[in-house]
Amino acid sequence: MLGRLAAKRLNEIRQVFRQVLFPSRAFSTALNYHLDSPDNNPDLQWEFSAVNKEKVKEILSHYPSNYKQSAVIPLLDLAQQQHGGWLPVSAMNAVAKVVEVAPIRVYEVATFYSMFNRTKVGKYHLLVCGTTPCMIRGSREIEEALLQHLGVKRNEVTKDGLFSVGEMECMGCCVNAPMITVADYSNGSEGYTYNYYEDVTPKRVVEIVEMLRKGEKLPPGTQNPKRIKCGPEGGNTTLLSEPKPPPCRDLDSC
Amino acid sequence: MGLGLLASKAVRPASRILHSPNPRNFLLRTIVSKPELKKPEGAAAQTQPEPPPVDLPPRTPVAGARVHFDNPDDAIEVFVDGYPVKIPKGMTVLQACEVAGVDIPRFCYHSRLSIAGNCRMCLVEVEKSPKPVASCAMPALPGMKIKTDTPVAKKAREGVMEFLLMNHPLDCPICDQGGECDLQDQSMAFGSDRGRFTEMKRSVVDKNLGPLVKTVMTRCIQCTRCVRFATEVAGVQDLGMLGRGSGEEIGTYVEKLMTSELSGNVIDICPVGALTSKPFAFKARNWELKGTESIDVTDAVGSNIRIDSRGPEVMRIVPRLNEDINEEWISDKTRFCYDGLKRQRLNDPMIRGRDGRFKAVSWRDALAVVAEIAHQTKPEEIVGISGRLSDTESMMALKDFLNRMGSDNVWCEGIGVNTNADLRSGYIMNTSIAGLEKADVFLLVGTQPRVEAAMVNARIRKTVKATQAKVGYIGPPTDFNYDHQHLGADPQTLLDIAEGRHPFSKTISNAKNPCIIVGGGVLERKDKDAILATIETIAKNGKVVRPDWNGLNMLLLHAAQTAALDLGLVPRSEKSLESAKFVYLMGADDVNLEQIPNDAFVVYQGHHGDKSVYRANVILPAAAFSEKEGTYENTEGCVQQTLPAVPTVGDARDDWKIIRALSEVAGMRLPYDTISAIRARIKTVAPNLVHMDEREPAIFSSLPKPDITEKVSKTPFGIAVENFYMTDAITRASKIMAQCSAALLKK
């Protein structure tokens, strides 16, 4: 009895330590290797749609014909948009065929970049910025609120397939921290948007989710009504005078 | 790598910490173990005013590193630790250090692979550079002052080593690489005696790469040598670097076996125990093994190998460096056939009784029976066939013995009737294997080098990759791991090229160094003379044979063939086997046994109970290549010898000794008792066969040849090697090779 209690307590302590020792920082939505599943295996057929085939041609035209592999990232992005926000292994194979490299060279790229999702995501993929400024301004609470509201874990898709929540690195909106990004795959690659919602609060993100669910449009950018873009709340407090022109260099004296 | 020395050098300063002037060293957790490394910049500044040494003793380059100046103007001078060294332009700092005799620690750098520069272990200090530079990726510039043993360089290495060991498991006691591990050696030589990483180490899922390579991916340090080897040398783009940051791992992403005939080499190039040999797993430690420098006999390339044995057992086979033949790679068949040496072995002389079962007898009885029956047979009904693994000495003895018996029906299997063995240039690889790198157009006729001679294929691939050489192929559709043009499947295409109707004939005549490789399988065709004559026409039209370049090659299939042709072991008539009454098979397992008449008496002398044993009346057990001293000539005409690594099995004897003993029992004693005596006899027949480790080029002469009456037939070229993993008695007995054939060959 005592032994069991002790073991239980030890387990609890271990759990506490585990949380400290393993901050779960999986940015990518999948493992670094592929496991066959009914909706993701190399035997499935995958092709670019007719519209996207034109886009593929356009993308390839940006690069010299002997360096087709340079187009791998834009093509993977296009494939991801077409496939509802994630890349099955057969889509990567299709890209490999287009850029004429071995499939493994495409897998290397797709696993390297965390914005390529290799498992299913929701139609609206919500990405919470977790880098320092956003974290200090409460990104963890925001993620918590989202996960709780949707009833999912990180990188898990809701039952209706509409939402999934992930974490990502700094998107350069630190001045309006915290922020989330909504990748909207609901309208295929034509209506694909990737919008930032800044100055969010745990309450606001839930509202955003509900608006998205209803299909309402909401303006991206700061969600704080008192701010204009990234200006300070209540108007500017410094740099109020006209900016001085830059001092002209005397080019002749150089 | 000679790091053992460095290890002992580096262990010593650790004791100096005890005599450190600063007693607080014991209380503080210092960043580096050596006090002088704590402020490397300050220490470096102190050492700077040191006057340059005047008389430096000459240093020996590392691992025989040589400098070759293509153009004397390109020589530049750099200083390695103050020692001036002349190197050609374009060499890296690391190579310059090697020439200067300084061994730089490295993990990702490999001289035969592209430069990755991602392990950072080779950091050195370069004067006027703000930070240490990765020497493997830095080109040496004129006047560069490289410092390899300054505190800055030492601290840099120590730091890198600490990072590498951060996620490396401490499982050396159960790791198969233990004892020959670069990470182990270099952490002894250059690492700190403590680490500061207290968090959990990461773990990585192991991958299944097939029956040959065992993976323990947690040990991987991401040097990417295996990825580069697979992509650049083996030509199979299966492996890649997946993920990023600390989650980075080597893998195939999708479940995929490594389907390369050179995959075993990743075991050698892996600096840690991440990729190890699956058959050798947990079998032995490398310091228990005795290495014997020998030659591979599973194909005609004669790759240089080291047979590692423990007691009477061959534990593994690893490659030996030979720039002219196999560089430092060997094929999977060479590396993993060794377990065939322990199975299906013949260990006693045996005679088949009236009930059809074999009964073990003494050598005396067995030889007496064979000699008696040989005497009862008419000389023209005696036939001797040597096998594809036979060494030169035994083939000489067999020929001498049968000639003394009055028979000239002695040949080596795989050689067609009346093959022209008079001109050596007609059956060896005249270009030489290393010479293939100079060719710019290849015409492969009826040969699939990838399965027939994997090392030759690796050379062709290297050439194609380096110089974009064109490859034309005539034969059945097959796998190539480089770009090629499939010109046709039958000899008709050859006629088209010879008569200039085919566009490839222009490619050949425009080439600077064209190279034609004819497969050994062609020798067994009925129209071989016509085909060879057509090829000679192509060679003449395309100027393939010139005084400065000989691009007309034959790629033979078996280890014994070249020497057999040198000794003249060629069948004289098709009928001789069908009318034979006494057949002496010396390791010949691929003879068409149907042709042997039912009333013939068959003696099988060999080391494995393979195909021919089923037909044999008497079995004489012989030694395998790992157990005897034997001369083999490879397909380019380089003569090399095997050395005994392990004792023979049971009552088995060397092949030539059996024939020598038989000749004595038969009353016509062969006049040689020692291996040197038999080599003296070989010298009288083919003097090139006694110049060990030398390649005797053939003189190309245009002797008048008999007119060829027959026409080139329309039969397409066949596939000479159906199953790469199983070509001879040893590989057919091997369990590993059977697993490979089951798992890796495409159905």
Interface residues (C-beta under 8 A of the other chain):
Chain A: L21 F22 S28 L31 N32 Y33 H34 D36 P42 V89 V101 A102 P103 I104 R105 Y107 E108 T111 F112 Y113 S114
Chain B: E199 M200 V205 K207 Q237 D238 L239 G240 M241 L242 G243 R244 G247 E248 E249 G251 T252 Y253 V254 E255
